[in-house]
Amino acid sequence: MIFFISLSLMLWVSLRWASRLASSPADGYWIFVGILMLQVGAITGLTSLVHQLTSAGWLLVQGLMGALTLWFTGGWRRPTLLGVEQAGLR
């Protein structure tokens, strides 16, 4: 159960940032992959640094990343692919 919560948080954060930053579908894909890998590395590094590399520590950091994502990407609104759609119209 914890794995699926963690996976869904990680995918949601990556999709949210990719939809916010991408200007084309290809950019969105690579931003998604990059942010996914960045999350794994950052969470591992941060939790290991404070000797909390446990499932609870991992989920805590993911929750903080999710909260920061909400703050910086405009709240609970559904993410749009406006930049991707506009790039397709050019």
Rosetta constraint file for C-alpha pairs under 8 A:
AtomPair CA 1 CA 5 HARMONIC 6.45 0.50
AtomPair CA 2 CA 6 HARMONIC 6.10 0.50
AtomPair CA 2 CA 55 HARMONIC 7.73 0.50
AtomPair CA 3 CA 7 HARMONIC 5.99 0.50
AtomPair CA 4 CA 8 HARMONIC 5.96 0.50
AtomPair CA 5 CA 9 HARMONIC 6.18 0.50
AtomPair CA 6 CA 10 HARMONIC 6.13 0.50
AtomPair CA 6 CA 59 HARMONIC 6.44 0.50
AtomPair CA 6 CA 62 HARMONIC 7.36 0.50
AtomPair CA 7 CA 11 HARMONIC 6.10 0.50
AtomPair CA 8 CA 12 HARMONIC 5.93 0.50
AtomPair CA 9 CA 13 HARMONIC 6.14 0.50
AtomPair CA 9 CA 62 HARMONIC 6.81 0.50
AtomPair CA 9 CA 63 HARMONIC 7.67 0.50
AtomPair CA 9 CA 66 HARMONIC 6.99 0.50
AtomPair CA 10 CA 14 HARMONIC 6.23 0.50
AtomPair CA 10 CA 36 HARMONIC 6.76 0.50
AtomPair CA 10 CA 39 HARMONIC 7.42 0.50
AtomPair CA 10 CA 62 HARMONIC 7.26 0.50
AtomPair CA 11 CA 15 HARMONIC 6.00 0.50
AtomPair CA 11 CA 36 HARMONIC 7.28 0.50
AtomPair CA 12 CA 16 HARMONIC 5.96 0.50
AtomPair CA 13 CA 17 HARMONIC 6.29 0.50
AtomPair CA 13 CA 65 HARMONIC 7.55 0.50
AtomPair CA 13 CA 66 HARMONIC 6.10 0.50
AtomPair CA 13 CA 69 HARMONIC 6.51 0.50
AtomPair CA 14 CA 18 HARMONIC 6.00 0.50
AtomPair CA 14 CA 31 HARMONIC 7.87 0.50
AtomPair CA 14 CA 32 HARMONIC 5.15 0.50
AtomPair CA 14 CA 33 HARMONIC 7.65 0.50
AtomPair CA 14 CA 35 HARMONIC 5.56 0.50
AtomPair CA 14 CA 36 HARMONIC 5.74 0.50
AtomPair CA 15 CA 19 HARMONIC 5.95 0.50
AtomPair CA 15 CA 32 HARMONIC 6.03 0.50
AtomPair CA 16 CA 20 HARMONIC 6.23 0.50
AtomPair CA 16 CA 69 HARMONIC 7.54 0.50
AtomPair CA 16 CA 73 HARMONIC 7.48 0.50
AtomPair CA 16 CA 79 HARMONIC 6.09 0.50
AtomPair CA 17 CA 21 HARMONIC 6.01 0.50
AtomPair CA 17 CA 31 HARMONIC 7.77 0.50
AtomPair CA 17 CA 32 HARMONIC 7.36 0.50
AtomPair CA 17 CA 35 HARMONIC 7.82 0.50
AtomPair CA 17 CA 69 HARMONIC 7.50 0.50
AtomPair CA 17 CA 73 HARMONIC 7.41 0.50
AtomPair CA 18 CA 22 HARMONIC 5.58 0.50
AtomPair CA 18 CA 28 HARMONIC 5.04 0.50
AtomPair CA 18 CA 29 HARMONIC 7.34 0.50
AtomPair CA 18 CA 31 HARMONIC 5.35 0.50
AtomPair CA 18 CA 32 HARMONIC 5.14 0.50
AtomPair CA 18 CA 35 HARMONIC 7.98 0.50
AtomPair CA 19 CA 28 HARMONIC 6.41 0.50
AtomPair CA 19 CA 79 HARMONIC 6.36 0.50
AtomPair CA 19 CA 80 HARMONIC 6.26 0.50
AtomPair CA 19 CA 81 HARMONIC 5.33 0.50
AtomPair CA 19 CA 82 HARMONIC 7.96 0.50
AtomPair CA 19 CA 83 HARMONIC 7.71 0.50
AtomPair CA 19 CA 84 HARMONIC 7.76 0.50
AtomPair CA 20 CA 73 HARMONIC 7.04 0.50
AtomPair CA 20 CA 79 HARMONIC 7.20 0.50
AtomPair CA 20 CA 80 HARMONIC 7.42 0.50
AtomPair CA 20 CA 81 HARMONIC 7.29 0.50
AtomPair CA 20 CA 83 HARMONIC 7.58 0.50
AtomPair CA 21 CA 28 HARMONIC 7.37 0.50
AtomPair CA 21 CA 31 HARMONIC 7.73 0.50
AtomPair CA 21 CA 83 HARMONIC 7.71 0.50
AtomPair CA 22 CA 27 HARMONIC 5.27 0.50
AtomPair CA 22 CA 28 HARMONIC 4.64 0.50
AtomPair CA 22 CA 31 HARMONIC 7.13 0.50
AtomPair CA 22 CA 81 HARMONIC 7.96 0.50
AtomPair CA 22 CA 83 HARMONIC 6.22 0.50
AtomPair CA 22 CA 84 HARMONIC 6.28 0.50
AtomPair CA 23 CA 27 HARMONIC 6.32 0.50
AtomPair CA 23 CA 28 HARMONIC 7.13 0.50
AtomPair CA 23 CA 83 HARMONIC 4.70 0.50
AtomPair CA 23 CA 84 HARMONIC 4.80 0.50
AtomPair CA 23 CA 86 HARMONIC 7.69 0.50
AtomPair CA 23 CA 87 HARMONIC 5.91 0.50
AtomPair CA 24 CA 28 HARMONIC 6.16 0.50
AtomPair CA 24 CA 83 HARMONIC 6.84 0.50
AtomPair CA 24 CA 84 HARMONIC 4.37 0.50
AtomPair CA 24 CA 85 HARMONIC 7.52 0.50
AtomPair CA 24 CA 87 HARMONIC 5.64 0.50
AtomPair CA 24 CA 88 HARMONIC 7.02 0.50
AtomPair CA 25 CA 29 HARMONIC 6.26 0.50
AtomPair CA 25 CA 84 HARMONIC 5.85 0.50
AtomPair CA 26 CA 30 HARMONIC 6.48 0.50
AtomPair CA 27 CA 31 HARMONIC 6.00 0.50
AtomPair CA 28 CA 32 HARMONIC 5.97 0.50
AtomPair CA 28 CA 84 HARMONIC 7.79 0.50
AtomPair CA 29 CA 33 HARMONIC 6.29 0.50
AtomPair CA 30 CA 34 HARMONIC 5.98 0.50
AtomPair CA 31 CA 35 HARMONIC 5.99 0.50
AtomPair CA 32 CA 36 HARMONIC 6.10 0.50
AtomPair CA 33 CA 37 HARMONIC 6.32 0.50
AtomPair CA 34 CA 38 HARMONIC 6.03 0.50
AtomPair CA 35 CA 39 HARMONIC 6.04 0.50
AtomPair CA 36 CA 40 HARMONIC 6.55 0.50
AtomPair CA 37 CA 41 HARMONIC 6.30 0.50
AtomPair CA 38 CA 42 HARMONIC 5.92 0.50
AtomPair CA 39 CA 43 HARMONIC 5.85 0.50
AtomPair CA 40 CA 44 HARMONIC 6.05 0.50
AtomPair CA 41 CA 45 HARMONIC 6.02 0.50
AtomPair CA 42 CA 46 HARMONIC 5.96 0.50
AtomPair CA 43 CA 47 HARMONIC 5.95 0.50
AtomPair CA 43 CA 58 HARMONIC 6.50 0.50
AtomPair CA 43 CA 61 HARMONIC 6.50 0.50
AtomPair CA 43 CA 62 HARMONIC 7.46 0.50
AtomPair CA 44 CA 48 HARMONIC 5.89 0.50
AtomPair CA 44 CA 53 HARMONIC 6.91 0.50
AtomPair CA 44 CA 58 HARMONIC 7.64 0.50
AtomPair CA 45 CA 49 HARMONIC 5.98 0.50
AtomPair CA 46 CA 50 HARMONIC 6.68 0.50
AtomPair CA 47 CA 51 HARMONIC 6.11 0.50
AtomPair CA 47 CA 52 HARMONIC 4.87 0.50
AtomPair CA 47 CA 53 HARMONIC 4.83 0.50
AtomPair CA 47 CA 54 HARMONIC 7.75 0.50
AtomPair CA 47 CA 57 HARMONIC 6.32 0.50
AtomPair CA 47 CA 58 HARMONIC 6.73 0.50
AtomPair CA 47 CA 61 HARMONIC 7.84 0.50
AtomPair CA 48 CA 52 HARMONIC 5.82 0.50
AtomPair CA 48 CA 53 HARMONIC 5.07 0.50
AtomPair CA 52 CA 57 HARMONIC 5.47 0.50
AtomPair CA 52 CA 58 HARMONIC 7.89 0.50
AtomPair CA 53 CA 57 HARMONIC 6.07 0.50
AtomPair CA 53 CA 58 HARMONIC 6.59 0.50
AtomPair CA 54 CA 58 HARMONIC 6.03 0.50
AtomPair CA 55 CA 59 HARMONIC 6.11 0.50
AtomPair CA 56 CA 60 HARMONIC 6.09 0.50
AtomPair CA 57 CA 61 HARMONIC 6.32 0.50
AtomPair CA 58 CA 62 HARMONIC 6.25 0.50
AtomPair CA 59 CA 63 HARMONIC 5.98 0.50
AtomPair CA 60 CA 64 HARMONIC 6.33 0.50
AtomPair CA 61 CA 65 HARMONIC 6.19 0.50
AtomPair CA 62 CA 66 HARMONIC 6.07 0.50
AtomPair CA 63 CA 67 HARMONIC 6.17 0.50
AtomPair CA 64 CA 68 HARMONIC 6.17 0.50
AtomPair CA 65 CA 69 HARMONIC 6.03 0.50
AtomPair CA 66 CA 70 HARMONIC 6.22 0.50
AtomPair CA 67 CA 71 HARMONIC 6.22 0.50
AtomPair CA 68 CA 72 HARMONIC 6.11 0.50
AtomPair CA 69 CA 73 HARMONIC 5.81 0.50
AtomPair CA 70 CA 74 HARMONIC 6.10 0.50
AtomPair CA 70 CA 75 HARMONIC 4.74 0.50
AtomPair CA 70 CA 76 HARMONIC 6.66 0.50
AtomPair CA 71 CA 75 HARMONIC 5.83 0.50
AtomPair CA 81 CA 85 HARMONIC 5.98 0.50
AtomPair CA 82 CA 86 HARMONIC 6.02 0.50
AtomPair CA 83 CA 87 HARMONIC 6.15 0.50
AtomPair CA 84 CA 88 HARMONIC 6.34 0.50
AtomPair CA 85 CA 89 HARMONIC 6.49 0.50
AtomPair CA 86 CA 90 HARMONIC 6.71 0.50
